[in-house]
Amino acid sequence: MKRFGIVFLVFFVLVSVLTVSCKKKEQEQFVLKVGYGGSLCEAPVHAAYEFGFFEEEGLNIELIRLASGAAFDALTAGRIDASFALLAAIIQPLGNGLPAKITTGLHTGCDIVLVKPDSDINRVEDLRGKRIGIPSMTGSPTVYTKRVLADHGVDIRVESSEVEFIIYSVTDLPIVLANGSVDAIAMNEPTATIAANEYGYRILLDSAIDEPYKDQYCCVGYVSSRLAERHPDIAEKYTRALQRASAFVHNNLEEITRVQVEKNYVAGNAEVNAVVLSKFKYIPSVSGAYEAFGITAPQLQEIGMLSTDINTDALQRNSFAFFDGLDAEFR
């Protein structure tokens, strides 16, 4: 009987060692597919890849460039495992069942509303009865603009809106403002700064500077629900790499913007891009993203961009994956 017990113990130890070994081998062979769209504020993704933060975490990464607005479909279809998103743009898809988990906030800022230099629009309330050019109805510039308008008492509900939103391509937005087709345009950075410099436009609203939005995280890292459930260790390493890269961006703006342009991650001038990024706060925070979600989701519901049937508190809780220690390191 004693011999049997020893044999069983040896067998148990061998099985445990083999299980750990197989799991480690599986992790080493796992290729994490990270989607990116080529925007300037994705700098943490670019930095994590180019400056070795993914590699230092032991991750085998495949970067997949996606068309603008295609990341959520790619995630749902299983083409990517993780990516980077504007918080205001991912909340509605999460409410509609997007199989994703936010893991960290990465930076603040990003959205701007421009007007002509001689425009009589000088404050938010002056946008009543005006036309605003936007890149899409669900994008972050639109959501930001609607939030600010609603906070200042301007009705932007579909059935009674005091403002007309008109969709144009990003490249056409500066032109339609110039020719008078619209009275203002809402854009992401750096295209907003480029347009302001080229046409002499005046900045009316800036989420990187204006209270209270300047302190709210606008961009987040996220992973697929499948990855979070089946490979939480890989999801944690991805998140840590992004956080380390975000902190790196915060302290090395000129270096990362130079690499972004040289490696064709983004277009534009590296020096101008560095000035734009300097307005953002690249101080990663899980709690900051969680707090911003709790502020933004109810506002989206109030302005008709999120179903009133959704419990926003439950949506907030269910939309995050948390890993011990990742928030404390950078706060």
C-alpha positions as CSV (number, residue, x, y, z in Angstrom):
1,M,0.0,0.0,0.0
2,K,2.9,2.3,0.9
3,R,4.5,1.5,-2.4
4,F,1.3,2.3,-4.3
5,G,1.2,5.7,-2.5
6,I,4.7,6.5,-3.6
7,V,4.0,5.5,-7.2
8,F,0.9,7.7,-7.2
9,L,2.8,10.6,-5.8
10,V,5.5,10.3,-8.5
11,F,2.8,10.0,-11.2
12,F,1.1,13.1,-9.8
13,V,4.3,15.1,-9.8
14,L,5.2,14.0,-13.4
15,V,1.7,15.0,-14.6
16,S,2.0,18.4,-13.0
17,V,5.4,19.0,-14.5
18,L,4.2,18.0,-17.9
19,T,1.1,20.2,-17.6
20,V,3.2,23.2,-16.7
21,S,5.7,22.5,-19.4
22,C,2.9,22.1,-22.1
23,K,1.3,25.3,-20.9
24,K,4.6,27.2,-21.1
25,K,5.2,25.8,-24.6
26,E,1.7,26.8,-25.7
27,Q,2.3,30.3,-24.4
28,E,5.6,30.6,-26.3
29,Q,4.0,29.4,-29.5
30,F,0.9,31.5,-29.2
31,V,0.9,34.4,-31.7
32,L,-1.0,37.4,-30.3
33,K,-2.6,39.2,-33.2
34,V,-2.8,42.9,-32.4
35,G,-4.8,45.2,-34.7
36,Y,-4.0,48.8,-35.2
37,G,-5.4,51.5,-37.5
38,G,-2.5,53.9,-38.0
39,S,-3.6,56.7,-35.8
40,L,-1.1,59.0,-34.0
41,C,-2.5,58.3,-30.5
42,E,-1.8,54.5,-31.0
43,A,1.7,55.4,-30.1
44,P,1.8,52.9,-27.1
45,V,1.1,50.0,-29.6
46,H,3.8,51.2,-31.9
47,A,6.3,51.8,-29.1
48,A,5.6,48.4,-27.5
49,Y,6.5,46.7,-30.7
50,E,9.4,48.9,-31.9
51,F,11.1,49.4,-28.5
52,G,10.8,45.8,-27.3
53,F,8.1,46.0,-24.6
54,F,6.1,43.1,-26.1
55,E,9.3,41.1,-26.5
56,E,10.4,41.7,-22.9
57,E,7.0,40.4,-21.8
58,G,7.7,37.2,-23.7
59,L,4.9,37.8,-26.3
60,N,5.0,36.6,-29.9
61,I,3.3,39.5,-31.7
62,E,1.8,39.9,-35.2
63,L,0.7,43.4,-35.9
64,I,-2.2,43.6,-38.3
65,R,-3.0,46.9,-39.9
66,L,-6.8,47.5,-40.3
67,A,-8.9,50.0,-42.1
68,S,-10.4,52.8,-40.0
69,G,-13.3,51.5,-38.0
70,A,-12.7,47.8,-38.8
71,A,-11.2,46.7,-35.5
72,F,-14.4,45.6,-33.8
73,D,-15.5,43.5,-36.7
74,A,-12.0,42.0,-36.9
75,L,-12.1,41.1,-33.2
76,T,-15.6,39.5,-33.5
77,A,-14.4,37.5,-36.5
78,G,-11.3,36.3,-34.7
79,R,-8.8,38.0,-37.0
80,I,-7.3,39.9,-34.1
81,D,-7.0,39.2,-30.3
82,A,-6.3,42.6,-29.0
83,S,-6.2,46.3,-30.0
84,F,-6.5,49.9,-29.0
85,A,-9.7,52.0,-29.0
86,L,-11.3,55.3,-28.2
87,L,-13.3,54.7,-25.1
88,A,-16.3,56.7,-26.3
89,A,-16.4,54.6,-29.5
90,I,-16.2,51.1,-27.8
91,I,-18.9,51.6,-25.2
92,Q,-21.8,51.3,-27.6
93,P,-20.4,48.1,-29.3
94,L,-19.8,46.6,-25.8
95,G,-23.5,47.4,-25.0
96,N,-24.4,45.5,-28.2
97,G,-22.4,42.4,-27.2
98,L,-18.9,43.1,-28.5
99,P,-16.8,40.1,-27.1
100,A,-14.1,42.3,-25.6
101,K,-12.6,43.4,-22.3
102,I,-11.0,46.7,-21.6
103,T,-7.8,46.2,-19.6
104,T,-6.3,49.7,-19.2
105,G,-6.6,53.3,-19.9
106,L,-3.7,54.7,-21.9
107,H,-4.1,58.5,-22.3
108,T,-6.3,61.5,-22.3
109,G,-7.1,64.0,-25.0
110,C,-7.7,63.4,-28.8
111,D,-10.8,65.3,-30.0
112,I,-11.1,68.8,-31.3
113,V,-13.9,71.1,-32.7
114,L,-12.7,73.7,-35.2
115,V,-14.3,76.9,-36.6
116,K,-13.2,79.6,-39.0
117,P,-11.0,82.3,-37.5
118,D,-13.7,84.9,-38.2
119,S,-16.6,82.8,-37.1
120,D,-19.2,84.2,-34.7
121,I,-19.2,80.9,-32.8
122,N,-17.3,81.7,-29.6
123,R,-18.8,79.4,-27.1
124,V,-20.6,76.0,-27.0
125,E,-24.1,77.6,-26.9
126,D,-23.4,79.4,-30.2
127,L,-23.5,76.0,-32.0
128,R,-27.3,76.0,-31.7
129,G,-28.8,76.0,-35.2
130,K,-25.4,75.3,-36.8
131,R,-24.1,72.5,-39.0
132,I,-21.2,70.4,-37.7
133,G,-19.1,68.2,-40.0
134,I,-18.2,64.9,-38.5
135,P,-16.3,61.8,-39.8
136,S,-19.0,59.3,-38.6
137,M,-22.1,59.2,-36.3
138,T,-20.5,56.9,-33.8
139,G,-16.8,58.1,-33.7
140,S,-15.1,59.7,-30.8
141,P,-15.2,63.3,-32.2
142,T,-19.0,63.1,-32.6
143,V,-19.5,61.6,-29.1
144,Y,-17.2,64.2,-27.5
145,T,-19.0,67.0,-29.3
146,K,-22.4,65.7,-28.3
147,R,-21.3,65.3,-24.7
148,V,-20.1,68.9,-24.5
149,L,-23.3,70.2,-26.2
150,A,-25.5,68.2,-23.8
151,D,-23.5,69.4,-20.8
152,H,-24.2,73.0,-21.9
153,G,-27.9,72.5,-22.4
154,V,-28.0,72.1,-26.1
155,D,-30.5,69.5,-27.3
156,I,-28.8,66.9,-29.5
157,R,-31.5,64.2,-29.4
158,V,-32.3,62.8,-32.8
159,E,-36.0,63.8,-32.7
160,S,-35.4,67.4,-31.5
161,S,-31.7,68.2,-32.2
162,E,-30.8,71.9,-32.2
163,V,-27.6,71.0,-34.1
164,E,-27.3,69.3,-37.5
165,F,-24.5,66.7,-37.9
166,I,-23.3,66.0,-41.4
167,I,-20.9,63.1,-42.3
168,Y,-17.9,63.8,-44.5
169,S,-14.6,61.9,-45.1
170,V,-11.8,63.1,-42.8
171,T,-9.9,64.6,-45.8
172,D,-13.0,66.6,-46.8
173,L,-13.8,68.0,-43.4
174,P,-11.4,71.0,-43.6
175,I,-12.6,71.8,-47.1
176,V,-16.3,71.8,-46.3
177,L,-15.6,74.2,-43.4
178,A,-13.6,76.4,-45.7
179,N,-16.4,76.6,-48.4
180,G,-19.2,77.2,-45.8
181,S,-21.0,73.8,-46.2
182,V,-20.7,73.5,-42.4
183,D,-20.1,75.9,-39.5
184,A,-17.7,73.7,-37.5
185,I,-15.9,70.4,-37.8
186,A,-15.1,67.7,-35.2
187,M,-12.0,65.8,-35.7
188,N,-9.4,63.5,-34.1
189,E,-5.8,64.5,-33.7
190,P,-3.4,65.0,-35.5
191,T,-5.7,65.8,-38.5
192,A,-7.3,68.5,-36.4
193,T,-4.0,70.3,-35.7
194,I,-2.9,69.8,-39.3
195,A,-6.2,71.4,-40.5
196,A,-5.9,74.3,-38.0
197,N,-2.3,75.0,-39.1
198,E,-3.1,74.8,-42.9
199,Y,-6.3,76.8,-42.9
200,G,-5.8,79.0,-39.8
201,Y,-8.9,77.5,-38.1
202,R,-9.6,78.4,-34.5
203,I,-10.0,75.7,-31.8
204,L,-13.4,76.0,-30.2
205,L,-13.3,72.7,-28.1
206,D,-10.3,70.6,-27.2
207,S,-10.7,67.5,-25.0
208,A,-7.0,67.6,-24.1
209,I,-7.3,71.0,-22.5
210,D,-11.0,71.7,-21.6
211,E,-12.4,70.9,-18.2
212,P,-13.5,68.3,-17.1
213,Y,-12.7,66.2,-20.2
214,K,-9.0,66.8,-20.1
215,D,-8.7,64.5,-17.1
216,Q,-10.9,61.7,-18.6
217,Y,-9.2,58.8,-20.3
218,C,-10.2,58.8,-24.0
219,C,-8.2,55.8,-25.3
220,V,-7.9,52.2,-23.9
221,G,-6.3,48.9,-24.6
222,Y,-8.6,45.9,-24.9
223,V,-8.5,42.2,-25.6
224,S,-11.0,39.7,-26.9
225,S,-13.2,38.0,-24.2
226,R,-11.8,34.7,-25.6
227,L,-8.2,35.7,-24.8
228,A,-9.2,37.0,-21.4
229,E,-10.9,33.7,-20.5
230,R,-8.5,31.2,-22.1
231,H,-5.2,33.0,-21.8
232,P,-5.4,35.5,-19.0
233,D,-1.6,35.4,-18.5
234,I,-1.1,36.6,-22.1
235,A,-3.8,39.3,-21.7
236,E,-2.0,40.5,-18.6
237,K,1.4,40.6,-20.4
238,Y,-0.2,42.5,-23.3
239,T,-1.6,45.0,-20.9
240,R,1.6,45.4,-19.0
241,A,3.5,46.0,-22.2
242,L,1.0,48.7,-23.3
243,Q,1.3,50.4,-20.0
244,R,5.1,50.4,-20.0
245,A,5.0,51.7,-23.6
246,S,2.5,54.4,-22.7
247,A,4.8,55.6,-19.9
248,F,7.7,55.5,-22.4
249,V,5.7,57.7,-24.9
250,H,5.1,60.2,-22.1
251,N,8.8,60.7,-21.6
252,N,10.1,60.2,-25.2
253,L,7.7,62.1,-27.5
254,E,10.2,63.1,-30.2
255,E,11.7,59.6,-30.4
256,I,8.4,57.8,-30.8
257,T,6.9,60.3,-33.3
258,R,10.1,60.0,-35.4
259,V,9.8,56.2,-35.4
260,Q,6.0,56.3,-36.2
261,V,6.7,58.4,-39.3
262,E,9.9,56.5,-40.4
263,K,8.1,53.1,-40.0
264,N,5.0,54.3,-41.8
265,Y,2.7,53.8,-38.8
266,V,1.4,57.3,-39.3
267,A,1.7,60.1,-41.8
268,G,2.6,63.7,-41.2
269,N,5.5,65.6,-39.7
270,A,7.2,64.0,-36.7
271,E,7.8,67.4,-35.0
272,V,4.2,68.5,-35.4
273,N,3.0,65.1,-34.2
274,A,5.2,65.4,-31.1
275,V,3.6,68.8,-30.3
276,V,0.2,67.2,-30.6
277,L,1.1,64.2,-28.3
278,S,2.5,66.6,-25.7
279,K,-1.1,67.7,-24.9
280,F,-2.1,64.2,-24.0
281,K,-1.4,62.6,-20.7
282,Y,0.2,59.2,-21.4
283,I,0.0,58.0,-17.8
284,P,-1.6,54.5,-18.0
285,S,-4.4,53.7,-15.6
286,V,-7.0,51.0,-15.2
287,S,-8.9,52.9,-12.6
288,G,-8.8,56.0,-14.7
289,A,-10.4,54.1,-17.7
290,Y,-13.0,52.5,-15.4
291,E,-13.9,55.9,-14.0
292,A,-14.2,57.5,-17.4
293,F,-16.4,54.6,-18.6
294,G,-18.7,55.3,-15.6
295,I,-19.0,58.9,-16.6
296,T,-19.3,58.5,-20.4
297,A,-21.8,55.5,-20.6
298,P,-24.7,57.3,-18.8
299,Q,-24.1,60.4,-21.0
300,L,-24.3,58.3,-24.1
301,Q,-27.6,56.9,-22.8
302,E,-28.9,60.4,-22.2
303,I,-28.1,61.6,-25.7
304,G,-29.5,58.5,-27.4
305,M,-26.3,56.7,-28.4
306,L,-26.8,53.8,-25.9
307,S,-30.0,51.9,-25.4
308,T,-32.0,52.9,-22.3
309,D,-32.5,49.2,-21.6
310,I,-28.9,48.8,-20.7
311,N,-27.8,48.9,-17.1
312,T,-24.7,51.1,-17.4
313,D,-23.3,50.0,-14.0
314,A,-23.5,46.4,-15.0
315,L,-22.1,47.2,-18.4
316,Q,-19.2,49.0,-16.7
317,R,-18.4,46.1,-14.5
318,N,-18.7,43.5,-17.2
319,S,-16.6,45.4,-19.7
320,F,-13.3,45.2,-17.9
321,A,-10.7,42.5,-17.1
322,F,-8.5,43.3,-14.1
323,F,-5.0,42.1,-13.3
324,D,-3.3,42.6,-9.9
325,G,-0.7,45.3,-9.6
326,L,-1.0,46.8,-13.1
327,D,-2.7,50.0,-11.9
328,A,-0.4,50.7,-9.0
329,E,2.8,50.6,-11.0
330,F,2.2,53.9,-12.8
331,R,0.0,55.9,-10.4
